[in-house]
C-alpha cells in the first residue's frame, strides 16, 4: 500500500492493526476499534453481530408493516454509512429502531399508507441529522450538559432493561425450557470457555439452542405454546417450511415515500429517543473501550439520522445503534470496527438472499429468549457502571428521584396518550429523567442564588442567636460544628 493511501484509509476508518497474534484479546486487554483479529475470526464475530441484531431488526419492521428482508439489507447499508461518518471511531451496528413503533401505529390508525409512514420517517431522520450537525458544530458539551453521568447512566440502563418485556412477553413464553437451557449455555460459554470460543458465547448458544429445539421436536413432539404473534397453537419448534419455499436470490420490495405534515408530527417525538439512545450508546462504547468519544458524538447522531433517512427513502424502517450488538462487544471485549464491516456485508448478502433470511427468521423464540436475556442485562449494567465510575451520589434527591421515576416508567413500558399522540417506554422514561433532573437542578440553583431580602437595620434572626451580636456589614463566621468536616480545626492546629 502506498504511503499516500494511509491518511485516506484512516479518515475512512478502514485501516486496522492486527491485535496481538490475531487469535484472541490479550489477557486483560481488549481489541480496540482500530484493531482486528485474524480475518477468519473477524468474519465469525461479524456473523455473531448479525445473529444478535437479526431478531429485533426482523421483528420491528413486521410490527410496523414494512418489509423485513429490506430491513435486513438496509441495516447493512446504514451500518456502512454510520461507520464512514464517524470515521470508524464508534463501533456500532445500526438495526431497526423501535422508537417509532408508536408513531407508526398512530399513522396507520389514522388511515395513513406505507408511503406516508416512510415519508414521516425520512423527515425524522433529516431532523436527527441536523441535530447531529449542530452538536458537532457547537461541541459535545451541548449534549453532555443535557446528559450528565447520572442521566447518561440512566439512559443506558433504560436501553438495556426496557427490552426485558421483549424477552418476557415474546421470546421466553414460546419455549421456556429451551430458553433456560440456551441462557445457561451462553453464560457458561462466556465464563468457562477460554480464548476465542468464549468470545463466541452468543453464537455457541444459538447453535446449541437450534440443535436442542430440533432434537426436542423429534423426541418430545410439537409444543403447545404462543408463537411470535402471541397466539397459542401446537407447532414444531423449528419450522423450515418458509426456508424450503424461499428463493436463493432476490431483491426486497422497494417503494418511494410520500410526505404528510400530520404524519411527520406523529413520529418526530421519536427523535428525542434516538438522541438519547445514540448518546447512551456512545457513552457505553466509550466506557467499554476506555476512549473519549465525546468529539465524535455529533457525528454519531448525524450518521444515525442520515442512515434513517436513506433507509426510509427506499421503503425501509428507521435505524438506530443497537444495544444487542453493544452487548456482544461487552461479552467479547472485541470492539473492532472490522467486525462491523463484516456484519454489514453479511447483512447485505442476507438481504439479497431470501432463503437465508428465512433460515435465521426460523430461529426458535425460546433460543432468542435465552440469548437476549443475557445481552439486555449486560447493557443495563453498563449504565450502572457509568454511575459507579462517576461516583454519582444517589443520596442527593436531585439525582435519586427523577432517575427512579424515569427508570420505572421506561423499564415498565408505561405509555402516556394524548389524543392520537402517545409516548412510552424508553422515550417516556428518558423525557421524565431529563426534564426531572434539569428542572430540579435548575430550581436548586435558583433557590441558592436568590438573595434573601433583609430589612435595613434589622439583623438576621436565628434560633439561639443574640441579634445584638450580629453585624449586618459582614457575614457571621461559621462555628466549627457548622463547617464541613475537612475544614474543622483539630487539636494542634490554628483555626
Beta strands, then each sheet from edge to edge (+ up, - down):
strand 1: 17-18
strand 2: 35-36
strand 3: 94-96
strand 4: 223-226
strand 5: 232-235
strand 6: 319-321
strand 7: 415-418
strand 8: 421-424
sheet 1: 1+ 2+
sheet 2: 3+ 6-
sheet 3: 4+ 5-
sheet 4: 7+ 8-
end
